[in-house]
């Protein structure tokens, strides 16, 4: 147990420190976001992919746009960026601390960018990390149980995310999400939004002003028409019904920014993948392999339900759980994985100072409640060996799902961070087998 875990109400006690840190950083870098149109994206799942869709769409339309997301940050033309102007994010943090946040925004602004897509977490909002950053548009993807180790209650978690909308001029809200009314109330109470009409728009499959119809889901992407004003035909290169929602959110941003229908369609389609999000690894093997960041019950359900209808063989899933993070959902995730999988391989994740064996046993209980037998559950603490076992077990037509770490570059153990990348380790295992 860490020092902060031993101090009652530690998170509340340090809020003044976070506030002062954000205030100092914003002033030190002379409020670098003031001349940018900032689009903030929050939610439990889908934030990163939605950010990338918006970023790709705007840049393809000729609007120079920066990005700050879990996977990467940057802008076209930024120093040390890749061909798209992105720099990989190494630390396990989405919305970085204020000093780094403002420094990076300053670098993005210096490229001549006019817009910024900013992924915003509940921790960042609770800790005022984005103080001094004007939010023009706030986007909500969905809200399910996560980070209750920090926020303590689901209501606190929702309230933290709503803070983004209280700062925004305009809101984009998932109308199919049970928490939608909280976000509508938040944007309606926004001082920035008081003089704007309307204050928000909504999207969804069942509800919302912007709705997806005639859905066609495949293993290579999704296709649907949109009812907004005149029918749009949207196609994504990333599979899963959840990417219908992600692309609808991006579409709503495109409409608000003033892009043409064709610019929206082309921009959404242009995103071929996001690192660690439903990445298919194909080196000519006769089985499928997907690496994804899914680590919450909602994300598990969405990933498994999106691939299950298209399977031709067995599903072999591999996952673990982070130490000191949402212990209450471990059994639930085990139940979901056990429901869809033929074999579950349990392994380490960012165990930190929790024993991985203890974490794995909680997932095992869930797998057994879903009906899996002992010989269908394999426990291997070493994640590299576990991934190699998953690839070794795969037969023709099987699907191997490597879940939990996605894009991350390290694994956190009791003695600190160690270099580890699911994509690299899984790629090596496939090639070794071939």
Secondary structure, DSSP 8 states (H G I E B T S, - for coil): --HHHHSTTHHHHTHHHHHHHHHHHHHHTT-TTTTSEEEEEE-SSSHHHHHHHHHHHHHHTT--EEEE-SSEEEETT-TT--TTSEEE--SS-SS--HHHHHHHHHHHHHTT--EEEEE--HHHHHTTTTTT--EEEEEE----S--HHHHSSHHHHHHHHHHHHHTEEEEEEETTSTTHHHHHHHHHT-TTTTT-SS-EEEEESSSSSEEEEEEEEETTEEEEEE-SSS-EEEEESS-STHHHHHHHHHHHHHHHHT--HHHHHHHHHT---BTTBSEE--SS-SSEEEEE---SHHHHHHHHHHHHTT-SS-EEEEE---TTS-GGGHHHHHHHHHHH-SEEEE--SS-TTS-HHHHHHHHHHHHHHTT--GGGEEE-SSHHHHHHHHHHH--TT-EEEEES-TT--EEEETTEEEE--HHHHHHHHHHHH-
